[in-house]
Amino acid sequence: MRELKINCAIMGRDMESLNRYLLEVGRIALLTIEEEIQLTIKIRHGDQVALDRLVKTNLRFVISVAKKYQHRGLSLGDLINEGNLGLIKAASRFDDTKGFRFISFAVWWIRQAIMLAISQQTRVIRLPLNMINSITKINGTIACLEQRLERLPTTDEIAGEMDIKTQQVAGYLSKVRRCMSLDETMKPDFSNTLLEVTPAHQPYPDHLLIVDSDRIEATQLLKILTKREEKVLSLFFGLKGMQPLSLDDIALIFKLSRERIRQLKDCGIKKLRLKLRKEKAAKRNGNL
């Protein structure tokens, strides 16, 4: 296996612990094919020391794989940690009798562990692992087509390049969108949150509470009226979910004259006003 040189300048990290880890991993000597086979035989017999050595000598390969999955919601340190877990699983399952090197077998486990972590820890709504794999392939195809065409490719072009249906590509791309917090700031230099700049298509909860409170209060007030007066006012003002009607329409419903309906309306309003005046006077006397 060709020696992997880890250049600290191109990693883009600022954590001292990660910096130190990369330097320590770079000092670990690589295994020869013979040493790898001997360690694998010992591992099959339950030798924990051999398992630890096989894992440690391949830690630098995990770093090279983890670098390819940066900027997807997890830091480089977290990606390396998840990849190391996949490396440990691969070391305990490797069979040298198949005729290939350990790292060729371990790369699948490392990638699976990293992609599983990305799917579970970076989204509010978790996606299946096979969908994450498909989205990763689509992103790679988009990057290649963008370089070739010198523009963003269309959905049809992506589907043609991958030899799949356009509807499948559109479905996968619709799942790429990530959930955002309403309390998230728009830019680092601004304090405005997403909630403050998002148009409200639904009434605020406090507005709904006020409307509900007014509805209950109006229902209680109407109880002091007669049944006919209550219904006339409900129809005229559109209370209790009804549509507001004119005096002529209400007169047709009750089969009364328009003037009689107006008298019932005025009488009901007069009773309600008198009730409200008494309640305000009682509150004023109570405060005094």
C-alpha positions, 0 to 999 in steps of 0.5 A: 500500500502506498504511504499516505502523507497527511498535509496539515495545511490543506485540512482546514481545521482549527481544533488542537486535538484533531491536529494532534491526532492527525500527527500521531496517526501519521507516525504509525508504521504501515503493515506489510502483506505478510504482517497483515495476514499474521494479524488476521489469523490471530484475530480469528483466534480472539487476539485483542492485541492483534485487532488493535494493531490492525485498526491502528495501522489503518487509521490514516486511511479513515482520514482520507475517506472522511475528507471526502464527506466534509461539509455535509453537516458533520465536522471532520473530527466526527466523520473520522470517529464514525469511520473508525467505528466502521474500521473496527467492525471491518477488522473483526469480520475480515477474512484473509483467505478471500485473496484481497487486502484488508483495506479493500474490504474495510473501505465499504464498512468505513463509508457505510458508517460515515454515511449512516452518521450523516443521515442520522445526525444532520437531519431532523427527518432521517432518510434511509441509507439507500436514499443517502447513497443515491443522493450522494451519487446524484451530487457527484454527477451534478459536479461532473456535469457542471464542470463539463457544461460550465453551468448547472445541469437540468434534471433531464441531463442528470437523469440521462447521465445516470440512466434513470428516470427524471422523476426519480432524480426530481424525487431525490433532489426534493429530499436534499433540502434540510430543515432550518430552525426559525430562530436561526440568524440569516447572516452572521453579522445580522441579528434578524432570525428566519422567523422575523423575515418569514411572511406569516400565512397563519394567524399568531397563537395569541391572536387566535387566543384573543378571538376565542376569548371574545367568542366565549364572552359574546356567547355568555352575553347573548344568554341574557337575551330571548331566543328570538333576539339572540338568533336575530343578532347572530344572523345580523352580525354573523356570529357562531360561524354564520354569514351576516344577513340583511334585515330583509333576509332575516325577515324572510327567515322569521316571516316577520316584517323588516321593521319588527326584525329591526326592533328585535335587533335594537332591543337586543343591542340595548340589553347588551349595552346595559349589561356591559355598563353594569359590569364596568360600574361593578369593576370600578366600584370594586377597584375603589 
